Structures are given as structure tokens and as C-alpha cells.
Amino acid sequence: GIEDQTLEMLFIAPEERGKGVGKCLMLYGIEHYKIQKLAVNEQNPEAKGFYEHMGFKARKRSECDEQGRPYPLIYMAVYEFYFIGRLPGMAALFFSIFWRPLQKAAPRSANLKKEDIYVKDP
């Protein structure tokens, strides 16, 4: 979900990773909900690498998560210059390359409803 320009959580099923779904969702969130920051578990280097690839950079680190559990978090923020002037074209490109083929390959994707996407309206 997204709240106050912060990505609260994004989970992609393991069998769907590497197909561009995460990129599409992130670009959509950045373009439409102005995502600027997020926190990622330090023990999840795959997720951290994905966010870095999407233009986010580590800004600070905590020893515990927000509930005080011993899961170190890395707080990341979007690198401003990465997306300037790129979003509309990038989103259209990723949706045309990845989303349409996914709808054909997995018809269940075509049946998503607005309530299936958990975001807080800005």
C-alpha cells in the first residue's frame, strides 16, 4: 500500500518476479501517488536491489523495525534526478512491454478490480 508518498509494502509472488510486474507497479505508484520514500528489510537484499534499480537510495538505517523487532530497516528515498521528465514515457513503455503480455499469459491479471490494489487515495 501507499500512504503519504511512502510505499508501505509491495509483495510480488516469487513465481511472478522478473516479469516486470514490480516495475509496472512502482512506476504507476511514483507517477500517480508520488512515491518518494520507503523502508526495506536489510535482510532482503533482492528487494533492496530492486528499489535501487528503480532509482531509490539508502538514506538511513535502523537496528529494529517499526514494531521494535530486531529486523534492521534501510530507509530509502527516490533519487530526484532519476525520474525527472521520464515518468509518463517510462510508465507507458513498461505497461506496453510487460502488462499487456502478462494479461495474455495470465488471464487472471486482466480481472483485477480497483479494490484489488491497496492504495490510499492522495
HELIX and SHEET records of a PDB file:
HELIX    1   1 PRO A   14  GLU A   16  5                                   3    
HELIX    2   2 VAL A   21  TYR A   33  1                                  13    
HELIX    3   3 PRO A   45  HIS A   53  1                                   9    
HELIX    4   4 GLU A   80  PHE A   83  1                                   4    
HELIX    5   5 LEU A   87  PHE A   94  1                                   8    
HELIX    6   6 PHE A   95  TRP A   99  3                                   5    
HELIX    7   7 ARG A  100  ALA A  105  1                                   6    
HELIX    8   8 PRO A  107  ALA A  110  1                                   4    
HELIX    9   9 LYS A  114  ASP A  116  5                                   3    
SHEET    1   A 5 ILE A   2  GLU A   3  0                                        
SHEET    2   A 5 THR A   6  LEU A   7 -1                                        
SHEET    3   A 5 LYS A  37  ASN A  41  1                                        
SHEET    4   A 5 LEU A  73  VAL A  78 -1                                        
SHEET    5   A 5 PHE A  56  SER A  62 -1                                        
END                                                                             
